[in-house]
Amino acid sequence: SCHHFSEDLRHPSRAHHIPTEGSTTGWGRLSERDTQFYSIGTGELSTFLITTREGHILINSDFESTVPILRANIEKLGFKLTDIKIILGSHAHGDHMEADAMLKELTAARVMAMDRDVPALREMTPGGKPHPIDRILSDGDEVKLGGAVLKAHLTAGHTKGCTTYSMKTEEAGKSYDVVVACSVGWNPGYVLWKNAAYPEIADDYRRAFRKLRSLPCDIFLGAHPSFYDGETNYAKLGKDGPNPFIDPAGYTARGAARVRRSCVCAPPYPGDRKGAVARTCCGTTSWPHRTGSR
């Protein structure tokens, strides 16, 4: 179904490590060179903590009301909220970036955002607080801290600056490609045809689909746990079988399914009885298997 997010999605979720195969570091313990990924968000809102020895990167602050949950989950993992040095966001919607100003006040972290989302973020002022932006990112920019290197990819459409992050992580002698996808869905009220406020929206969606298809991916994450079966995968950790988060084929399959759902969810238009507008936006519903050389 199409996504519309509201207050009832703020219930707590477990904080958990997203380990790679063969991990022996456990929660909150880093080897001399490890960078670790943790999921610390709520039931339907993904927040990720990337920990390094020089401080941490947070992806998605979510609502201000969820900050106590994020703090508690960070502390459960043995870290401190005040060690966050960089705050990133997937896109300029309140359920993902409303709490940027609050978290900056609590941590003094640098807030970074994609250039095309800056105007929308400037209008996001909970409690009258100006939205902080310490670094404006462009498509392809890198964010670096303590050995962690994230690349910001513009995958616009859901918002003008919708941002997907990718990075490589290494553990137990193996290298893995991680993708934290933004969103390719559209919410109630979106206009894809003759949108005066966002005339290039359909072209942006097409470009986003192409970009996501092109990214090598071993570990697929996203702005909402439902995108990547987060809770289901977590429940499988530690049981017999391979690590469920290492799933290149799953990225391909879920990507294709999301494109199909997006096309089905496209708002109807007069004279578009055969769905030509939706097909123009989505392009092909295939999602070729492109996960690198391995």
C-alpha positions as a Markdown table, in Angstrom:
| # | Residue | x | y | z |
|---|---|---|---|---|
| 1 | Ser | 0.0 | 0.0 | 0.0 |
| 2 | Cys | 1.0 | 3.7 | -0.3 |
| 3 | His | 2.5 | 5.1 | 2.9 |
| 4 | His | 1.1 | 7.9 | 5.0 |
| 5 | Phe | 2.8 | 8.4 | 8.4 |
| 6 | Ser | 1.3 | 9.7 | 11.6 |
| 7 | Glu | 1.5 | 9.8 | 15.4 |
| 8 | Asp | 0.7 | 6.1 | 15.9 |
| 9 | Leu | 4.1 | 5.0 | 14.4 |
| 10 | Arg | 6.1 | 6.4 | 17.3 |
| 11 | His | 5.9 | 3.3 | 19.6 |
| 12 | Pro | 9.3 | 2.0 | 20.7 |
| 13 | Ser | 11.3 | -0.7 | 19.0 |
| 14 | Arg | 14.3 | -2.7 | 20.2 |
| 15 | Ala | 17.7 | -1.3 | 19.5 |
| 16 | His | 19.7 | -3.9 | 17.7 |
| 17 | His | 23.0 | -4.4 | 16.0 |
| 18 | Ile | 23.0 | -5.2 | 12.3 |
| 19 | Pro | 26.0 | -7.4 | 12.2 |
| 20 | Thr | 27.8 | -8.8 | 9.2 |
| 21 | Glu | 28.6 | -12.5 | 8.9 |
| 22 | Gly | 31.0 | -13.8 | 11.4 |
| 23 | Ser | 30.8 | -10.9 | 13.8 |
| 24 | Thr | 32.1 | -11.5 | 17.3 |
| 25 | Thr | 32.1 | -7.9 | 18.4 |
| 26 | Gly | 28.6 | -7.9 | 19.9 |
| 27 | Trp | 26.6 | -4.9 | 20.9 |
| 28 | Gly | 28.5 | -1.7 | 21.7 |
| 29 | Arg | 32.0 | -3.2 | 21.4 |
| 30 | Leu | 34.3 | -2.1 | 18.6 |
| 31 | Ser | 37.5 | -3.7 | 17.4 |
| 32 | Glu | 40.4 | -1.4 | 16.5 |
| 33 | Arg | 39.0 | -0.7 | 13.0 |
| 34 | Asp | 35.4 | -1.6 | 13.1 |
| 35 | Thr | 32.6 | 0.7 | 12.2 |
| 36 | Gln | 29.2 | -0.7 | 13.4 |
| 37 | Phe | 25.7 | -0.2 | 12.2 |
| 38 | Tyr | 22.8 | -0.2 | 14.7 |
| 39 | Ser | 19.1 | 0.2 | 14.2 |
| 40 | Ile | 17.7 | 2.3 | 17.1 |
| 41 | Gly | 14.4 | 3.6 | 15.7 |
| 42 | Thr | 10.7 | 3.1 | 16.4 |
| 43 | Gly | 8.1 | 0.7 | 15.1 |
| 44 | Glu | 7.8 | 2.1 | 11.7 |
| 45 | Leu | 10.5 | 4.8 | 11.6 |
| 46 | Ser | 14.1 | 3.8 | 10.9 |
| 47 | Thr | 16.9 | 5.5 | 12.7 |
| 48 | Phe | 20.5 | 4.3 | 12.3 |
| 49 | Leu | 23.5 | 4.9 | 14.5 |
| 50 | Ile | 26.9 | 4.4 | 12.9 |
| 51 | Thr | 29.5 | 4.2 | 15.6 |
| 52 | Thr | 33.2 | 5.0 | 15.3 |
| 53 | Arg | 36.0 | 5.7 | 17.7 |
| 54 | Glu | 35.8 | 9.4 | 16.8 |
| 55 | Gly | 32.1 | 9.8 | 17.5 |
| 56 | His | 29.0 | 8.7 | 15.8 |
| 57 | Ile | 26.7 | 9.4 | 12.8 |
| 58 | Leu | 22.9 | 9.4 | 13.2 |
| 59 | Ile | 20.7 | 8.9 | 10.2 |
| 60 | Asn | 17.1 | 10.3 | 10.8 |
| 61 | Ser | 16.3 | 12.1 | 14.0 |
| 62 | Asp | 12.5 | 11.4 | 13.5 |
| 63 | Phe | 9.9 | 13.3 | 15.6 |
| 64 | Glu | 10.9 | 15.3 | 18.7 |
| 65 | Ser | 8.7 | 13.0 | 20.7 |
| 66 | Thr | 10.8 | 10.0 | 19.8 |
| 67 | Val | 14.1 | 11.6 | 21.0 |
| 68 | Pro | 13.8 | 9.9 | 24.5 |
| 69 | Ile | 13.4 | 6.6 | 22.7 |
| 70 | Leu | 16.5 | 7.1 | 20.6 |
| 71 | Arg | 18.4 | 8.2 | 23.7 |
| 72 | Ala | 17.3 | 5.1 | 25.7 |
| 73 | Asn | 18.2 | 2.8 | 22.8 |
| 74 | Ile | 21.6 | 4.4 | 22.4 |
| 75 | Glu | 22.3 | 4.0 | 26.1 |
| 76 | Lys | 21.2 | 0.4 | 26.0 |
| 77 | Leu | 23.9 | -0.2 | 23.5 |
| 78 | Gly | 26.5 | 1.3 | 25.7 |
| 79 | Phe | 26.9 | 4.6 | 23.9 |
| 80 | Lys | 26.2 | 8.2 | 24.8 |
| 81 | Leu | 23.8 | 10.5 | 22.9 |
| 82 | Thr | 26.4 | 13.3 | 23.3 |
| 83 | Asp | 28.9 | 11.3 | 21.2 |
| 84 | Ile | 26.8 | 11.9 | 18.0 |
| 85 | Lys | 28.9 | 14.2 | 15.8 |
| 86 | Ile | 26.9 | 14.2 | 12.5 |
| 87 | Ile | 23.2 | 14.1 | 11.9 |
| 88 | Leu | 21.9 | 13.1 | 8.5 |
| 89 | Gly | 18.4 | 12.6 | 7.2 |
| 90 | Ser | 16.7 | 10.7 | 4.5 |
| 91 | His | 14.2 | 13.4 | 3.4 |
| 92 | Ala | 12.5 | 16.6 | 4.6 |
| 93 | His | 9.4 | 15.1 | 6.2 |
| 94 | Gly | 8.7 | 15.6 | 9.9 |
| 95 | Asp | 8.7 | 11.9 | 10.7 |
| 96 | His | 12.3 | 11.7 | 9.7 |
| 97 | Met | 13.9 | 15.1 | 10.4 |
| 98 | Glu | 11.7 | 17.1 | 12.8 |
| 99 | Ala | 14.1 | 16.5 | 15.7 |
| 100 | Asp | 17.2 | 17.8 | 14.0 |
| 101 | Ala | 17.2 | 21.1 | 16.0 |
| 102 | Met | 16.5 | 19.4 | 19.3 |
| 103 | Leu | 19.3 | 16.8 | 18.8 |
| 104 | Lys | 21.7 | 19.5 | 17.8 |
| 105 | Glu | 21.0 | 21.3 | 21.0 |
| 106 | Leu | 21.6 | 18.1 | 23.0 |
| 107 | Thr | 24.8 | 17.0 | 21.1 |
| 108 | Ala | 26.3 | 20.0 | 19.3 |
| 109 | Ala | 26.4 | 17.6 | 16.2 |
| 110 | Arg | 26.7 | 19.0 | 12.7 |
| 111 | Val | 23.5 | 18.7 | 10.7 |
| 112 | Met | 23.9 | 17.9 | 7.0 |
| 113 | Ala | 21.2 | 17.8 | 4.3 |
| 114 | Met | 20.8 | 17.5 | 0.6 |
| 115 | Asp | 20.7 | 20.8 | -1.2 |
| 116 | Arg | 17.3 | 20.3 | -2.8 |
| 117 | Asp | 15.6 | 19.6 | 0.5 |
| 118 | Val | 17.0 | 22.7 | 2.2 |
| 119 | Pro | 14.0 | 25.0 | 1.4 |
| 120 | Ala | 11.6 | 22.4 | 2.9 |
| 121 | Leu | 13.8 | 22.0 | 6.0 |
| 122 | Arg | 13.9 | 25.7 | 6.5 |
| 123 | Glu | 10.1 | 25.6 | 6.9 |
| 124 | Met | 10.4 | 22.8 | 9.5 |
| 125 | Thr | 10.6 | 24.7 | 12.8 |
| 126 | Pro | 9.0 | 22.8 | 15.6 |
| 127 | Gly | 8.5 | 25.0 | 18.6 |
| 128 | Gly | 9.7 | 27.9 | 16.6 |
| 129 | Lys | 13.3 | 26.6 | 16.5 |
| 130 | Pro | 15.1 | 27.3 | 13.2 |
| 131 | His | 16.2 | 24.2 | 11.4 |
| 132 | Pro | 20.0 | 23.9 | 11.6 |
| 133 | Ile | 22.0 | 23.0 | 8.5 |
| 134 | Asp | 25.7 | 23.0 | 9.0 |
| 135 | Arg | 26.7 | 21.4 | 5.7 |
| 136 | Ile | 24.7 | 21.4 | 2.4 |
| 137 | Leu | 25.2 | 18.2 | 0.5 |
| 138 | Ser | 25.2 | 17.6 | -3.3 |
| 139 | Asp | 24.6 | 14.4 | -5.2 |
| 140 | Gly | 27.6 | 12.2 | -4.8 |
| 141 | Asp | 29.1 | 14.0 | -1.8 |
| 142 | Glu | 30.9 | 11.9 | 0.9 |
| 143 | Val | 30.4 | 12.2 | 4.6 |
| 144 | Lys | 33.4 | 11.0 | 6.6 |
| 145 | Leu | 34.0 | 10.3 | 10.3 |
| 146 | Gly | 36.4 | 8.0 | 12.1 |
| 147 | Gly | 36.9 | 5.7 | 9.1 |
| 148 | Ala | 33.2 | 5.6 | 8.1 |
| 149 | Val | 32.6 | 7.0 | 4.6 |
| 150 | Leu | 29.0 | 7.4 | 3.5 |
| 151 | Lys | 28.1 | 8.6 | 0.0 |
| 152 | Ala | 24.9 | 10.7 | -0.4 |
| 153 | His | 22.9 | 9.9 | -3.6 |
| 154 | Leu | 20.0 | 12.1 | -4.7 |
| 155 | Thr | 17.0 | 9.9 | -5.3 |
| 156 | Ala | 14.4 | 12.6 | -5.6 |
| 157 | Gly | 10.6 | 12.3 | -6.1 |
| 158 | His | 9.3 | 11.5 | -2.7 |
| 159 | Thr | 10.8 | 14.9 | -1.8 |
| 160 | Lys | 13.0 | 17.1 | -4.0 |
| 161 | Gly | 16.1 | 16.1 | -2.0 |
| 162 | Cys | 15.3 | 12.6 | -1.0 |
| 163 | Thr | 18.7 | 11.1 | -0.1 |
| 164 | Thr | 19.9 | 7.5 | -0.2 |
| 165 | Tyr | 23.2 | 6.7 | 1.5 |
| 166 | Ser | 25.6 | 4.0 | 0.7 |
| 167 | Met | 28.8 | 2.8 | 2.3 |
| 168 | Lys | 31.2 | -0.1 | 2.5 |
| 169 | Thr | 31.7 | -2.0 | 5.7 |
| 170 | Glu | 34.3 | -4.7 | 6.4 |
| 171 | Glu | 34.2 | -7.4 | 9.0 |
| 172 | Ala | 35.8 | -10.8 | 9.4 |
| 173 | Gly | 37.9 | -10.1 | 6.3 |
| 174 | Lys | 34.8 | -9.5 | 4.1 |
| 175 | Ser | 33.6 | -6.3 | 2.5 |
| 176 | Tyr | 29.9 | -5.5 | 2.2 |
| 177 | Asp | 28.0 | -2.8 | 0.4 |
| 178 | Val | 25.3 | -1.1 | 2.6 |
| 179 | Val | 22.4 | 0.9 | 1.1 |
| 180 | Val | 20.1 | 3.0 | 3.2 |
| 181 | Ala | 17.3 | 3.8 | 0.8 |
| 182 | Cys | 15.2 | 6.9 | 1.0 |
| 183 | Ser | 11.7 | 6.3 | -0.5 |
| 184 | Val | 10.1 | 5.9 | -3.9 |
| 185 | Gly | 6.6 | 6.0 | -2.6 |
| 186 | Trp | 4.1 | 8.8 | -2.9 |
| 187 | Asn | 1.7 | 10.0 | -0.2 |
| 188 | Pro | -1.9 | 11.1 | -0.4 |
| 189 | Gly | -2.1 | 14.4 | -2.2 |
| 190 | Tyr | 1.0 | 13.9 | -4.4 |
| 191 | Val | 0.5 | 15.3 | -7.9 |
| 192 | Leu | 2.7 | 13.6 | -10.6 |
| 193 | Trp | 1.2 | 15.3 | -13.7 |
| 194 | Lys | 1.3 | 19.0 | -14.3 |
| 195 | Asn | 2.5 | 19.7 | -10.9 |
| 196 | Ala | 3.2 | 23.5 | -10.9 |
| 197 | Ala | 5.1 | 23.4 | -7.6 |
| 198 | Tyr | 7.3 | 20.5 | -8.7 |
| 199 | Pro | 7.1 | 20.1 | -12.5 |
| 200 | Glu | 10.0 | 17.7 | -12.7 |
| 201 | Ile | 8.6 | 15.2 | -10.1 |
| 202 | Ala | 7.9 | 12.4 | -12.6 |
| 203 | Asp | 11.4 | 12.7 | -14.1 |
| 204 | Asp | 12.9 | 12.7 | -10.7 |
| 205 | Tyr | 11.1 | 9.5 | -9.8 |
| 206 | Arg | 12.5 | 7.9 | -13.0 |
| 207 | Arg | 16.0 | 9.0 | -12.1 |
| 208 | Ala | 15.6 | 7.7 | -8.6 |
| 209 | Phe | 14.6 | 4.2 | -9.8 |
| 210 | Arg | 17.6 | 4.1 | -12.1 |
| 211 | Lys | 20.0 | 5.2 | -9.4 |
| 212 | Leu | 18.7 | 2.6 | -6.9 |
| 213 | Arg | 18.9 | -0.1 | -9.5 |
| 214 | Ser | 22.6 | 0.8 | -10.2 |
| 215 | Leu | 23.8 | 0.7 | -6.5 |
| 216 | Pro | 25.7 | -2.4 | -5.4 |
| 217 | Cys | 24.0 | -3.8 | -2.3 |
| 218 | Asp | 24.7 | -6.6 | 0.1 |
| 219 | Ile | 22.8 | -5.1 | 3.1 |
| 220 | Phe | 19.6 | -3.3 | 2.3 |
| 221 | Leu | 18.2 | -0.8 | 4.8 |
| 222 | Gly | 15.7 | 2.1 | 4.4 |
| 223 | Ala | 13.8 | 4.9 | 5.9 |
| 224 | His | 11.1 | 2.6 | 7.3 |
| 225 | Pro | 11.7 | -1.0 | 8.6 |
| 226 | Ser | 8.9 | -2.2 | 6.4 |
| 227 | Phe | 11.0 | -1.4 | 3.3 |
| 228 | Tyr | 13.5 | -4.1 | 4.2 |
| 229 | Asp | 11.6 | -6.5 | 6.5 |
| 230 | Gly | 13.6 | -5.1 | 9.5 |
| 231 | Glu | 11.7 | -6.8 | 12.3 |
| 232 | Thr | 11.4 | -10.1 | 10.5 |
| 233 | Asn | 15.1 | -10.1 | 9.8 |
| 234 | Tyr | 16.0 | -9.2 | 13.3 |
| 235 | Ala | 13.9 | -12.1 | 14.6 |
| 236 | Lys | 16.0 | -14.5 | 12.5 |
| 237 | Leu | 19.3 | -13.3 | 13.8 |
| 238 | Gly | 21.2 | -15.9 | 15.9 |
| 239 | Lys | 19.2 | -18.8 | 14.5 |
| 240 | Asp | 20.3 | -21.5 | 12.0 |
| 241 | Gly | 21.0 | -20.2 | 8.6 |
| 242 | Pro | 22.7 | -17.2 | 7.0 |
| 243 | Asn | 22.6 | -13.7 | 8.4 |
| 244 | Pro | 19.2 | -12.4 | 7.1 |
| 245 | Phe | 20.5 | -8.8 | 6.7 |
| 246 | Ile | 23.1 | -9.9 | 4.1 |
| 247 | Asp | 20.7 | -10.3 | 1.2 |
| 248 | Pro | 21.7 | -9.0 | -2.2 |
| 249 | Ala | 18.9 | -10.8 | -3.9 |
| 250 | Gly | 16.4 | -9.4 | -1.5 |
| 251 | Tyr | 17.4 | -5.9 | -2.5 |
| 252 | Thr | 16.6 | -6.8 | -6.1 |
| 253 | Ala | 13.3 | -8.4 | -5.3 |
| 254 | Arg | 12.1 | -5.8 | -2.8 |
| 255 | Gly | 13.1 | -3.0 | -5.1 |
| 256 | Ala | 11.1 | -4.5 | -8.0 |
| 257 | Ala | 8.1 | -5.1 | -5.7 |
| 258 | Arg | 8.3 | -1.5 | -4.5 |
| 259 | Val | 8.3 | -0.1 | -8.0 |
| 260 | Arg | 5.3 | -2.2 | -8.8 |
| 261 | Arg | 3.5 | -1.0 | -5.7 |
| 262 | Ser | 4.4 | 2.6 | -6.5 |
| 263 | Cys | 2.9 | 2.2 | -10.0 |
| 264 | Val | -0.3 | 0.7 | -8.6 |
| 265 | Cys | -0.5 | 3.5 | -6.0 |
| 266 | Ala | 0.0 | 6.3 | -8.5 |
| 267 | Pro | -2.9 | 8.8 | -8.2 |
| 268 | Pro | -5.4 | 8.6 | -11.1 |
| 269 | Tyr | -5.6 | 11.3 | -13.7 |
| 270 | Pro | -8.4 | 12.3 | -16.1 |
| 271 | Gly | -7.8 | 10.7 | -19.4 |
| 272 | Asp | -5.2 | 8.2 | -18.0 |
| 273 | Arg | -7.5 | 5.2 | -18.0 |
| 274 | Lys | -4.6 | 2.9 | -19.1 |
| 275 | Gly | -2.1 | 4.2 | -16.5 |
| 276 | Ala | 0.2 | 5.9 | -19.0 |
| 277 | Val | 1.2 | 8.6 | -16.5 |
| 278 | Ala | 2.1 | 6.0 | -13.8 |
| 279 | Arg | 4.1 | 4.0 | -16.4 |
| 280 | Thr | 5.9 | 7.2 | -17.5 |
| 281 | Cys | 6.9 | 7.9 | -13.9 |
| 282 | Cys | 7.9 | 4.4 | -13.0 |
| 283 | Gly | 9.4 | 3.4 | -16.3 |
| 284 | Thr | 10.0 | -0.4 | -16.3 |
| 285 | Thr | 8.9 | -2.4 | -13.2 |
| 286 | Ser | 11.9 | -4.6 | -13.6 |
| 287 | Trp | 14.8 | -4.2 | -11.1 |
| 288 | Pro | 17.8 | -5.9 | -12.8 |
| 289 | His | 20.1 | -7.8 | -10.4 |
| 290 | Arg | 23.1 | -5.4 | -10.1 |
| 291 | Thr | 25.0 | -6.0 | -6.9 |
| 292 | Gly | 28.6 | -5.6 | -8.0 |
| 293 | Ser | 31.2 | -8.1 | -9.1 |
| 294 | Arg | 30.7 | -10.6 | -6.3 |
